[in-house]
Amino acid sequence: MNISLCLHMERTGTEETHRQLYEEFIELCTIADKGGFHTIWTGEHHGMEFSITPNPLLLLSDLASKTKNVRLGTATLIAPFWHPIRLAGEIAITDVITNGRLDIGLSKGAYTYEYDRLKPGVNEVSSGEMMREMIPTIINLWKGDYSHDGKYWKFPSTISAPLPIQKPHPPIWVACQHPYTFNFAVENSCNVQVAPLWNGDEEVENLINTFETTLESHPELNIPKIMILRHTFIAETEEELVRASEDFSDFYCEFSSWFKNERPVQNGVLEPLSKEEKAKMDIFSAEKLRNNLMIGTPDQIINRLKKYEALGYDEYSVWIANGMSFETKKAFLKLFIDKVIPVFCN
């Protein structure tokens, strides 16, 4: 099972400059590159300091000159925010810049806050339709002159310029949760990304079972890969693990509030939640997240990762976006490289 890293810039206030955040992002990525991680993943979000990733392809192009070993992936590009011709071309030029180290993850998006600002009128249903129209369209643009007459996009005969280095194109991953999205990914020869978020290992098993059921219904197709993305933290003291669980609790309370799109936002920062408001979000309590997320000693996390590997996961991505300080992330990453990576990346 490959071990990867997913991260982005993030802040809850204005104490750090965006330049400082970017330098910290680069430092964590170079540590991961030297430490044996398989891929660095970063996503796309807009207008929120909670997740500062307006163009992951731009970030990955810069990372290509600062790393040597890791593959570089988008987890994920939000399909409704792109035009197929533009996306096909920008993916291809990024593949050229990275010299064929690029992986592409695509999703329908998640935040109504972003839909309202970048694509007014788009909702969960239409965004999924747009993603499912987008993927075969960009693949066809990489094949040669292609005209399109779809529900969301129409254009005359066009080719992507440039074309990707990787043949037939960079690996494509689809963010999946519902069975019909799994089915779409498999039918279109795409790999699968899943994220159980705050749920425990029961959901981890449910997701791989959905994947395997989908494969059984398409025995004639090539078997794609499946990657799981999880918030992860290891430490060697109970004090650190308790503090990490509290940090993850704060993160998911804010995540939920962004998702609900009900709280005021000023300059990209969500109105802070009170202790009383957080306490009402029992599903995100530190105690529950300590059990559900990948939080533990190195040996505990290694044992759970081995179970994931035995379930059939091809890749595990350590999600390091969590509101913790840069120094905490850096110390965690180095400990993970020292204690966990050698077990899976010999």
Order of alpha helices (4+ residues) and beta strands (2+ residues): beta-alpha-beta-alpha-beta-alpha-beta-alpha-alpha-beta-beta-beta-alpha-beta-alpha-beta-alpha-beta-beta-alpha-alpha-beta-alpha-beta-alpha-alpha
